[in-house]
């Protein structure tokens, strides 16, 4: 049943959502390498290998969210275009509401329900977790046979990011660069210039001093360094350390550039992170109630330009009330490499093991990425009815009298960096972040490895709970490191921290040996 129209604003917000993803014996070859550093043209159609079977194949795509009004019409147009291009395939999306996603996906996996593709949010439930359930089929042989374009325009390290034991079961969504947003600090440039502050601080302490100066002069109680309390590490604030680059996983495991695994909470790097946030807390840059402040309220402050760590994706919204607002993105010690940590991509699309034609998903993706027109049709709908080409990789949504669009689809679901477009009117400053990639970014040595906590599940759960209870107050500067650390570490040890770290180390080293890392 078709549901309500989606606000056209979602078209612009779709770029930010990172968020919110056994019939075959094929796939015995290893994860694909990148045969060319030059991507396929985004404007010229590339040859697509046709399946041997002349019968119509189904490509049923299970995707989260609410079905747009015109989704079925666009699916029919995609099917028509596929057939015009010589591919006898019917494309159909199957929407599952967000609040029922986990339950219904698990049901599909356990009942053997047939479909070809499923969206995967790697930071929620990874490719490897679906493989462990037997829900995905290996696709390496299909990539060799039908995926020439795919193998050319998706780099090897991105394929490796979603590989499981050297094989691929999903197609990664290589649509934006997470290295820049993870490694760079974004701050309100106009305020720095207003108070003659350096826009290239040598470290986070100098940056925090600048923030404090702004707060003293602006006299705006809502203006702060608003940080959402979660398990992500603030890499952008730790680049000045000699040990950079390194990776932190789940706030539990530290993995050095050389691959050494240590307890994150027992490292000098963790101590430094705590000191930085304590410094900001004492300066009044961090709100005293940061541990309990609602995330949705922090998001509102960011959208309204009240976050000193600004968001380029919110710039269009901010400029509605502050037209002179400017954002600077800066990497501390910029000569050092950028890094996206253990998530160089956040989304992928898995090939279902229940499909009678698992090659259909690879064939579809190869077609999708072979021509700008194919990508536009999926992401924006029917040109002239749902959108207009605004030039310079921009699009204009066609809306009704209420400003609503009958079709939307996020490029985080199936987009590619060479084919995505920005909404018309989007800030020029957003283009480099959204449309360009940092080819020289450091690739973490944990990319492609997924920890299975099953053998230490009780200890792992206890550690995660203890982090939220006693570690977060120290990490976010509310409790001084010297006052709370020893007691917190003791509680983590009781929870089984050493056992969990040792299990991670064992699995990681075995994975490295198996994959010649």
C-alpha positions in Angstrom: 0.0 0.0 0.0 1.3 3.4 -0.9 1.8 5.8 1.9 2.0 9.6 2.4 4.2 11.7 0.2 7.6 12.6 1.5 8.8 16.1 2.1 11.0 17.3 -0.7 13.5 18.4 2.0 14.3 14.7 2.3 16.0 14.9 -1.0 18.6 17.2 0.5 18.9 15.3 3.7 19.3 12.0 1.9 23.0 12.8 1.5 23.5 12.8 5.3 21.8 9.8 6.3 24.4 7.4 6.9 22.7 5.9 8.5 19.7 5.4 9.1 20.9 -0.7 5.7 21.4 -21.1 -1.0 20.8 -21.6 -4.5 24.3 -20.6 -5.6 27.6 -22.4 -5.5 29.3 -19.5 -7.2 31.8 -17.1 -5.7 34.9 -19.1 -5.0 37.3 -16.5 -6.2 38.7 -13.9 -3.9 37.6 -10.3 -3.3 38.1 -8.2 -6.5 41.0 -5.9 -7.1 40.7 -2.6 -8.7 41.9 -3.2 -12.3 42.0 0.5 -13.1 42.5 3.7 -11.1 40.5 5.5 -13.7 36.7 5.3 -13.0 34.3 4.4 -15.8 32.7 7.4 -17.4 29.7 8.7 -15.6 28.1 9.9 -18.9 28.9 7.2 -21.4 27.1 3.9 -21.3 29.5 1.0 -20.8 29.0 -2.6 -22.1 27.1 -4.9 -19.8 27.5 -8.6 -19.9 24.2 -10.3 -20.5 23.0 -13.4 -18.6 23.0 -16.7 -20.3 19.4 -17.3 -19.5 17.0 -15.4 -21.8 14.1 -15.7 -19.4 13.1 -12.6 -17.5 15.0 -12.4 -14.2 13.6 -10.7 -11.1 15.6 -8.2 -9.1 13.6 -7.7 -5.9 15.3 -5.2 -3.6 14.5 -5.2 0.1 15.0 -1.6 1.4 14.2 0.2 4.6 11.7 3.1 4.9 8.4 4.3 3.6 7.5 3.7 0.0 7.2 6.9 -2.0 3.9 7.4 -3.9 5.5 7.0 -7.3 8.0 4.2 -6.4 6.2 1.5 -8.4 6.0 3.9 -11.5 9.8 4.5 -11.3 10.4 0.8 -10.8 8.5 0.2 -14.0 10.5 2.8 -15.8 13.7 1.2 -14.6 12.5 -2.2 -15.9 11.7 -0.6 -19.3 15.2 1.0 -19.5 16.9 -2.3 -18.5 15.1 -4.1 -21.3 15.8 -1.3 -23.8 19.5 -1.8 -22.9 19.3 -5.5 -23.6 18.8 -6.9 -20.1 15.7 -9.0 -19.6 15.1 -8.0 -16.0 12.2 -6.8 -13.8 13.2 -4.4 -11.0 11.0 -4.1 -7.9 11.6 -2.6 -4.5 10.1 -4.1 -1.3 9.9 -1.5 1.4 10.0 -2.4 5.1 9.2 0.4 7.6 12.1 1.4 9.8 10.5 0.4 13.0 9.9 -3.2 11.7 13.2 -3.5 9.8 15.1 -5.8 12.1 12.2 -8.1 12.8 11.0 -8.5 9.2 14.5 -8.9 7.8 15.2 -11.7 10.3 11.9 -13.3 9.3 12.9 -13.2 5.6 16.3 -14.8 6.4 14.8 -17.6 8.5 11.9 -18.5 6.2 13.8 -18.6 3.0 11.7 -15.8 1.4 13.0 -15.2 -2.1 14.5 -11.9 -3.1 17.7 -10.7 -4.8 19.1 -7.7 -3.0 18.9 -6.3 0.5 20.2 -3.0 1.9 22.8 -3.3 4.6 23.8 -0.6 7.1 27.3 -1.7 8.0 27.4 0.2 11.4 24.1 -1.4 12.4 24.2 -5.0 11.1 27.2 -5.7 8.9 27.6 -7.9 5.8 29.4 -10.4 7.9 26.5 -10.7 10.3 24.2 -11.6 7.4 26.7 -14.1 6.1 26.8 -15.7 9.5 23.1 -16.2 9.3 23.4 -17.8 5.8 21.5 -15.0 4.3 23.9 -13.9 1.5 25.5 -15.6 -1.5 29.2 -15.1 -2.6 29.4 -13.0 -5.7 33.1 -13.0 -6.8 32.5 -15.2 -9.8 29.5 -13.1 -10.8 31.7 -10.0 -10.6 34.2 -11.6 -12.9 31.4 -12.5 -15.4 29.0 -9.5 -15.2 30.7 -6.8 -13.1 33.4 -5.2 -15.3 32.1 -1.6 -14.5 31.7 -2.4 -10.8 35.3 -3.7 -10.5 36.6 -0.6 -12.2 34.8 2.1 -10.3 34.9 0.7 -6.8 38.4 0.7 -5.3 39.9 -2.5 -3.9 40.1 -1.2 -0.4 36.3 -0.5 -0.5 35.6 -4.1 -1.7 37.8 -5.3 1.1 35.8 -3.3 3.7 32.8 -5.5 3.2 34.6 -8.8 2.3 34.2 -11.8 4.6 37.0 -14.3 4.7 38.3 -13.0 1.4 35.0 -13.2 -0.4 32.4 -10.7 -1.3 28.7 -11.1 -0.6 27.6 -7.5 -1.0 28.2 -4.4 -3.3 29.6 -1.5 -1.2 27.9 1.9 -1.6 30.8 4.1 -2.5 28.9 7.4 -2.6 30.8 9.8 -0.3 34.1 10.3 1.5 34.0 9.5 5.2 37.7 10.1 5.7 37.3 13.9 5.5 34.3 14.1 7.8 36.0 11.7 10.3 39.5 13.4 10.3 38.7 17.1 9.9 37.2 19.6 12.3 34.5 21.8 10.9 34.1 25.2 12.6 32.3 28.5 12.0 35.0 30.4 10.0 33.2 33.8 10.1 33.3 33.8 13.9 37.0 32.9 13.9 37.7 35.8 11.5 35.4 38.1 13.6 37.6 37.6 16.7 41.0 37.3 14.8 41.4 33.6 15.7 43.7 31.2 13.9 41.9 29.0 11.4 44.8 26.5 11.4 45.2 25.5 15.1 48.2 23.3 15.9 46.1 21.0 18.1 42.7 20.7 19.8 43.7 22.7 22.8 44.3 25.7 20.7 41.0 25.1 18.9 39.2 24.9 22.3 40.8 28.1 23.4 39.4 29.7 20.3 35.9 28.3 21.0 36.1 29.7 24.5 36.9 33.2 23.2 33.9 33.0 20.8 31.6 32.0 23.7 32.8 34.8 25.9 32.1 37.3 23.2 28.9 36.0 21.6 27.0 35.5 24.9 24.8 32.9 23.4 23.9 30.1 25.9 23.0 27.7 23.1 26.3 28.0 21.3 28.6 25.1 22.4 30.7 22.3 21.3 27.7 19.9 21.0 29.0 16.3 21.0 26.6 13.4 20.9 27.5 10.7 23.5 28.1 7.5 21.5 30.8 4.9 20.9 32.6 6.7 18.1 36.1 7.9 18.7 37.0 11.6 18.1 39.8 10.9 15.6 39.8 14.6 14.5 41.1 15.6 17.9 43.8 13.0 18.1 45.8 13.7 14.9 48.5 15.5 16.8 49.7 12.3 18.5 52.8 10.6 17.3 50.9 7.3 17.1 48.5 8.5 14.4 47.0 6.9 12.4 45.3 4.2 14.5 41.9 2.6 14.9 39.6 2.3 17.9 36.7 -0.2 17.7 33.7 -0.1 20.0 35.5 2.0 22.5 37.1 -1.2 23.6 39.9 -2.1 21.2 42.9 -0.1 20.1 44.7 -1.3 16.9 47.9 0.4 15.9 49.1 1.1 12.4 51.2 -2.0 12.7 48.3 -4.2 13.7 49.0 -4.5 17.5 45.8 -4.9 19.5 45.6 -3.4 23.0 42.8 -2.4 25.4 41.8 1.1 24.3 41.1 2.2 27.9 44.7 1.4 28.9 46.4 3.5 26.2 47.9 7.0 26.4 45.7 7.9 23.4 42.5 7.3 25.4 44.0 9.4 28.3 44.7 12.2 25.8 41.1 12.1 24.5 39.8 12.4 28.1 42.2 15.3 28.7 41.0 17.2 25.6 37.3 16.8 26.6 38.0 17.7 30.2 39.8 20.9 29.0 36.8 21.8 26.9 34.4 21.0 29.8 36.4 23.2 32.2 36.4 26.1 29.7 32.6 25.9 29.4 32.8 24.8 25.8 31.0 21.6 26.6 27.5 21.8 28.2 27.6 20.5 31.8 24.7 18.2 31.1 26.2 16.7 28.0 25.8 13.1 29.2 22.0 13.3 29.3 21.3 16.0 26.7 18.8 14.7 24.1 20.4 13.8 20.8 17.5 15.3 18.9 18.1 18.7 20.6 21.8 18.6 19.7 20.7 17.9 16.1 18.5 20.9 16.2 21.4 23.1 17.5 23.6 21.8 14.6 20.9 22.6 12.1 20.5 26.1 13.5 24.3 26.9 13.5 24.7 26.6 17.3 27.3 23.9 17.2 30.9 25.0 17.3 31.8 21.8 15.5 29.7 22.7 12.5 28.2 20.4 9.8 28.6 21.3 6.2 25.5 19.3 5.4 23.5 21.6 7.6 24.9 24.8 5.9 21.9 25.3 3.7 19.5 25.1 6.7 21.8 27.4 8.8 21.9 30.1 6.1 18.2 30.5 6.1 18.6 32.5 9.3 22.3 33.3 9.2 23.1 34.1 5.5 26.7 35.0 6.3 27.5 31.8 8.0 30.7 30.2 6.8 32.3 26.8 7.6 36.0 25.9 7.5 37.1 22.2 7.4 40.6 21.8 8.8 42.7 18.8 9.6 45.1 19.2 12.5 48.6 18.5 11.3 47.3 18.3 7.7 50.5 16.7 6.4 49.3 13.5 8.2 46.9 11.1 6.3 43.1 11.3 6.7 41.3 8.2 8.0 37.7 7.0 8.2 38.6 4.5 10.9 37.1 1.0 10.5 34.2 2.3 8.4 35.4 3.7 5.1 31.9 3.0 3.8 28.7 2.8 5.9 26.3 1.1 3.5 26.2 -1.9 1.1 23.7 -4.1 -0.7 23.8 -7.8 -0.1 23.0 -10.6 -2.7 20.4 -12.9 -1.2 21.2 -16.6 -0.9 17.5 -17.4 -1.5 17.4 -15.9 -5.0 17.0 -18.3 -7.9 19.1 -15.8 -9.9 21.7 -14.4 -7.5 23.7 -13.0 -10.5 20.7 -10.6 -11.0 22.0 -8.2 -8.3 25.4 -7.9 -9.8 24.0 -7.4 -13.3 21.7 -4.7 -12.0 24.5 -2.8 -10.3 26.8 -3.0 -13.3 24.0 -1.5 -15.4 23.2 1.1 -12.8 26.7 2.4 -12.6 27.4 2.2 -16.4 25.4 5.3 -17.3 24.5 8.6 -15.6 20.9 8.3 -16.9 20.5 4.9 -15.2 21.6 6.3 -11.8 19.5 9.4 -12.2 16.4 7.3 -12.9 16.8 5.3 -9.7 17.9 8.2 -7.5 15.6 11.0 -8.7 12.9 9.4 -10.7 11.5 10.3 -14.1 13.1 13.4 -15.5 10.5 16.1 -16.3 8.1 14.6 -13.8 10.0 14.2 -10.6 13.1 16.3 -11.2 15.0 18.6 -13.6 18.7 18.6 -14.5 20.1 21.9 -13.1 23.6 21.3 -14.5 26.9 21.1 -12.8 25.8 17.9 -11.0 22.8 19.6 -9.5 19.1 18.7 -9.6 15.9 20.4 -8.9 13.0 18.4 -7.4 9.6 18.9 -8.9 7.1 19.3 -6.1 3.4 19.9 -5.7 1.7 23.0 -4.3 2.6 21.9 -0.8 6.3 21.5 -1.6 6.1 17.7 -1.5 7.7 15.3 -3.9 6.0 12.1 -5.1 9.4 10.3 -5.4 12.5 10.2 -3.3 15.4 7.8 -2.9 18.6 8.3 -1.0 21.9 8.1 -2.8 23.3 6.4 0.4 21.3 3.4 -0.6 22.7 2.7 -4.1 24.6 5.8 -5.2 28.2 6.1 -6.5 30.5 9.1 -6.1 30.8 9.7 -9.8 27.1 9.7 -10.4 25.5 11.5 -7.4 24.0 15.0 -7.7 23.4 17.8 -5.1 20.1 19.6 -4.8 20.0 23.0 -6.6 20.8 25.8 -4.2 23.1 23.6 -2.0 26.1 25.5 -0.8 29.2 25.4 -3.0 31.3 24.5 0.0 29.5 21.1 0.2 30.6 20.0 -3.3 34.1 18.9 -2.4 32.9 16.9 0.6 30.0 15.3 -1.3 31.5 14.8 -4.7 35.2 14.2 -4.2 37.2 11.4 -2.6 40.5 11.5 -0.7 42.4 8.9 -2.7 45.4 9.0 -0.3 43.4 8.4 2.9 44.9 5.8 5.2 43.0 2.5 5.1 42.7 1.0 8.6 44.2 -2.5 8.9 40.9 -3.7 10.5 38.9 -2.9 7.4 37.3 -6.2 6.3 37.6 -7.8 9.7 34.4 -8.2 11.8 34.7 -9.3 15.4 32.3 -12.1 16.5 31.7 -11.7 20.3 29.6 -14.8 20.6 32.2 -16.8 22.7 32.4 -13.8 25.1 28.9 -12.5 24.7 28.2 -12.0 28.4 31.5 -10.2 29.0 31.2 -8.1 25.9 27.7 -7.0 26.9 28.9 -6.2 30.4 31.8 -4.2 29.1 29.5 -2.1 26.8 27.2 -1.4 29.7 30.1 -0.4 32.0 31.5 1.9 29.3 28.2 3.8 29.3 28.0 3.9 33.0 31.5 4.8 34.2 33.7 5.5 31.2 31.6 8.0 29.3 31.7 10.5 32.3 35.5 10.5 32.1 35.7 10.4 28.3 33.5 13.4 27.9 35.2 15.5 30.6 32.5 15.5 33.2 34.7 13.6 35.6 38.5 14.3 35.7 40.6 11.4 34.4 42.6 11.2 37.6 39.5 11.0 39.8 37.6 8.3 37.9 39.9 6.3 35.8 41.2 3.7 38.3 37.7 2.9 39.6 36.3 2.7 36.1 39.1 0.4 34.8 38.6 -1.9 37.8 34.9 -2.2 37.0 35.8 -3.0 33.4 38.2 -5.7 34.5 35.4 -7.2 36.7 33.1 -7.1 33.6 35.6 -9.3 31.7 37.5 -6.6 29.7 40.7 -8.6 29.5 38.9 -11.7 28.2 37.1 -9.7 25.5 40.3 -8.0 24.3 42.1 -11.3 24.1 39.3 -12.8 22.1 39.4 -9.8 19.7 43.2 -10.2 19.4 42.9 -13.9 18.7 40.3 -13.5 16.0 42.0 -10.5 14.4 45.4 -12.2 14.2 43.8 -15.3 12.7 42.0 -13.2 10.1 45.2 -11.3 9.2 47.1 -14.6 8.8 44.3 -16.1 6.7 44.1 -13.0 4.4 47.9 -12.3 4.3 47.5 -8.9 6.0 
